[in-house]
Structures are given as structure tokens and as C-alpha cells.
């Protein structure tokens, strides 16, 4: 059963869609997020005029997020496959690249018949906690809310994935390693369903390997037979280091987890799905093929 405050939000969402194209945000938590005491600093776009453009366009860099939300981008009913993906933007756990690695990605997912769910998780990292601690709680809550609200959103509760960029890729991997357990006390009935993703896509992920180089992944993202099927993309010249993708892929291989890895010679970091001269920016086509090969783009 969907929590009462989410049912209310869904009703408001239906009304709001009649008035505007942009879907409304739904708060993750009925009160303050776990461990937080309300807003720390006012949330804002931290982009500066000196910040570099991506594919000739600026990027929204949202900072100081203390009221995390999800925003549901539903595909047209006649194209809806029933699959859904929770999208985790990157930003080094300091900010969120909210359009480049968020809204634009959800719109693309919607165009191929997948419900895109934009997760605006808490940043920056909370003092005295692992960088992923508060975001992990938000991701767990987000997947639980999507699964508990599957009927209202015409989603198959057994085809809910996660897609993350850079730090968001790390967040997805930590979520996958949690195997459905939660790192916060139960809030309501949305926390009674699994928050484990059924599949994941990690796009130029960071923080996966231990500091100091090499291919050994961190203990917080331990790969087991329960790790969901995974799609990985990275460029060799990525300054965040391609070893993140390679090390995780090696762990997946050892655990016999189905995976698909694409490594391109050039492309750098932080391109989202904006097309550029580097072929790494064709990854959305490869990702769609991978989802199709797993039956995720078939209507059920």
C-alpha cells in the first residue's frame, strides 16, 4: 500500500500535470531526512559564469540539498514498457548535475518507454559520515517509494533499475551492495518492500576502487551473486580513472553477475548524454540495446 503522504502527492501530481509539462517533485521523507535537523543552507544552483559548458550548453549544479525528492517522468501510455529507472546525478557528493545527468536522462528514458525517476539526493556529504551515507538513505527510500507506488505509476515492480553518473554511479553500486536492507529506521509501509534494484547502469562511475590505484573495489560496494545485472561505460582518458569501471567489471565477472562493459579511448568525464565528437557519447544507444536484450523494453 502506498503511504498516505505519497498518495496525496500523487493526487497533486495529477492535478499539476494538467497545468504544466514538468512533473512535480515528491518529497522522500514526511519530515526531516534521517539524521538531519532541517535545511542546512538554502538550496541553490551553484553554477558560476566561469564553469565550463558541456556540448556548448551550461549545466545546472544544484547544491545544499537537504529536502530530497523524486520526480517521475512517465512515458506515453501507448509506449510504456513498465520498466522504471531511478536516476542518480553525479557531482562528487558536493553538488548534483541536475539537468545534464538528471532531467535530460529521464526525458531520454521516457522516450524509449521507460519511466525515469529523478532522485535529488542530499548533498554535500554530512560531516562525520561516509560520503555516501545520507545519499544511500535517500536512494533506498526512493526505490522503495517507486516499488510501493508501482500500480499508480503503471510500473512493473520487478523491473526497477538504477542509473548513476560519476558519484551517482558509486551511489548505485553501494545501493546494489546493500542487497535490499535499509540504513535507516522504518518510516512507513514503503519501507516494507525491497529497495534493491533489479538492474543498474553505471556511467563513468567514480569512487569504486580503493584509493591508491589498482583494480580492487571498496568494501562498501562488495559484489556478490545478488548484485543486479550491470551496464558500464567509461573512457580511457577519464580523469576520474577508467580503473573504476574495470575493477568493478572484474568483480562482476568473478561473481558471475551478467554485465556489459564499454570502454572508449577518448571522451573524458561529465558528458551526460549530450552528443559530442567522441563515440563514448553514443552510450545511450548501447544502453538501450542492453535493456532491450534483457527484455526491459518489452511491454508486459
N, C-alpha and C positions, 0 to 999 in steps of 0.2 A: 504494500500500500504506500502511495506517495505521501510524504509528510504534509501536514496541513499548510505550512507556510509556503511549500513549493507549489501545492495545488492553487493557492492564492496567486502566486507569482505567474503560474501558467495561465490563469484566467486573465490577469493583467496583460500577459504577453499576447494572448489572442486579440484583446482589445487594441493593444499598441500596434500590432501588425496591420490593423485596418487603417492606421493613421500614418505609418511611416515604413519605409522599406527595411531600415536597420533593425534587427531584432533586439529586444530589450535584454539587459543583463539581469541575472538572477543571483541573489546573494547566496553564498555557500553555507553560511552559518546563521542561525536565527539570532544570535547575539554576537559578542566579540569572538574572534577566532581563538582556538585553544592557545593558552599561554600569553595572549595579547590582552592589553587593557584599553583597547580602542585605538583610534587613529594616532600614529606616532608623529608624522608630519603630513601636511596636506599632499594628497596625490596630485601629480602634475606631469606634463610632458617635459622631460629634461633636455630635449634636443636643443643644441646650440647652432648658430649660423655656421660655425667652423666645422661641424660634424660632416663627415663625408656622405655623399649621395650613393645610392645603390641603383644601378641601371638608370642614372640620371634623375632619380627622384629621392626626396627626403624620406627619413624613417621616423616614425613616432617612437620615442624612447620613454616609456611610462615608468616613473619612479615613485617611491614611497607608497607602495600598495599595502594597505592594512585591512581593507574590506574586500576580500577576494570574491570573484564572481565567475559564473559560467554564462556564455551567450550561445544560444542554439541556432545554428544556420541549417534550416531544413531544406532538402531538395524538393522540387515539384513532385506532387503526389504520384504522377504517372511515371516518374523516373526513380522513385525511392527504392533502393535495394534493400533497405532495412539495416544496413551496416552503419555504424557510427564511429567517429574518431574524436577523442579528446586531444586538442592541440595545445602543446606547451611551448610558448615562445621562449627564445633564449635571451641572454643579456648578462651572462656571468653572475647570476643570482644578485645582481645590483639593480638592473632595470629590466623591462620587458620590451622587446622589439614588436610592439603590439600590432602593427599593420603588416610589416614585412614577413613576420613569422607567425602571424595570428589571423587577422581578418581576411587577408588575401588567401591564405591557405584554406580557411573554412569555406570561402566562396568557391575555390577550386574543387574542394571535396564535394560540395553541393552540386557542382556542375557535372560530376560523374556519378551522381545518385547516392552519395554518402552524406549522412548528417554530420556536419562539422560542429564541434563543441569547443569554443574558445575558452580556455582556462586562464583567467587573470589571477595568478597566484601571488603570494606575499613576497615582496622584495623591499629593501635589501635584506640580506641574511640577518637573523636575530643574534644579538650579542650573546656569546657563551654557548651557542648551539652549532651543530654541524650546518654547513651552508644549505643543505637540502632539507633540514628538519621541518621547518614551517611549510615550505612548498610541498613536501611529501604529504603532510596532513591535508593540504588543500587538494592535491591530486587524488588521494584516497577518497575524500569526500565527494569530489567531482564525479569519479567513476561510479560511486555508489548512487549518487543522485540520478545520473543518466540511466543506470540499470533499473533503479526503482521507478523511474518515470518512463520506462521504455514503451509502455502501452500508449500513453498520452502523445509521445513523440513518434509513434509508428517505427520503433527501433526493435531489432532482434536482440534480446538481452544476452545472447550467446555470440554476438558478433560486434563487440565493443572494443575498439583498439585505442592505442595512444600513439601520438606522433610528436616528437620533440626536436628542437633545433639547439645545437650548442649546449648550454647549460640545461635547456629543456630536454635535450636528449639524455643527459645524465639523470634528470628527474624521472624520465620514463623508465630508465634502466633500474633505478632504485625502487620505483613502484613495482616493476616486474619481479624484482628480487624479494619483495615483501610477501609474495605468494598469497595475497588476499587478506592478511592480517592488518589491523589498523594501529596507528601510532598515537591515537587519542581516545579518550573515553567515549562510549556510545552517546550519541545525541538524540537520535530518533530512529524510526523504522528504516530509513535509508541506509543506516549503518548495519542492518541485519543481512544485507545482500553482499555478494562478493565485490570487492573493488579491484580485483585482479584483471588486467586487460587480456583480451583473447588473442591479440597480436600487437606488434609495435613496429614503428618506423623511426629510426634514429638518423637524423640528417646532420652532418658534420658535428657529431657529439663531442663534448669536452668532459674532462674530469673522470673518464672511465678507467684510465690506467694510473697506477701509483706514481707519486712524484719521484723524479729521478730518472725517468725514461724507461724504456723496455716495453714489454707487452703484458705485464701482469696487471690484471684488473683489481680494483679495490674491493675489500670485503663487503662493503655495503651494496655492491651490485653483483654478488655471487650468482653465477649461472648454474642452474640445475635442470633436471628433466622437466620441471614445472615452468621454466621460463617460456614465455609465449613465442611463436614463430616471429622472426625478426627480419626487417629490411634495413640495410645500412648503406649510406652514401657518404663519401668524403673525397677530397682532392689531396694528392701527394704534397702539394705546396701549401697546404693549410697551415697557418702559423700556430694553430691550436694542436697540431701534430696528428698525422694520419694513424699513428700507433694506437690512438683511442679506438678507432673503428677496427683496426687489425687485431688488437688484443682482445676485444670483445668477440669478434668473429671466431678467433681461435678457441675461446672459452665455449662458445655456442657449438662449435664443431666437436669439441671434446665431450660435451654433454649430449650430443646427437639431437640438438634442437634445430628444426628446419630454419634455414636462413638464406638470405640472398645479399651478397656484398658487391657494391660497385665502387671501385677506386679509379679516379680520373687523374691524369697527370697534372692538370692545372685547374685553377678556379678559385683558390683562396678560401675565404671564410665569409659567412654572413650574406649570402646572395638570396636567401629565401627561395622563392620560385620565380623571381624576375629573370627573364631570359637575358643572356649575355653571349659573348663570342665563345666562351668556354663551354665545352659539351657537358660539363657537370650540371649545368642549369637545365639539361633535359631530364633530370631525375624524376620530375612528376610523371612523365610518360612511362619510365621504368617502374615507378611505384604503382601506377595504375595497372600495368601488366602483371605485376606481382600480386596485387589484390585480386585481379581477375583470375589468375592461376590458382588462387586459394578459394575461389568461389565466393569471394566477398562482394563482388559486383553483380551477382545474380539475384534476381528478385525471388523471395520465398513467401 
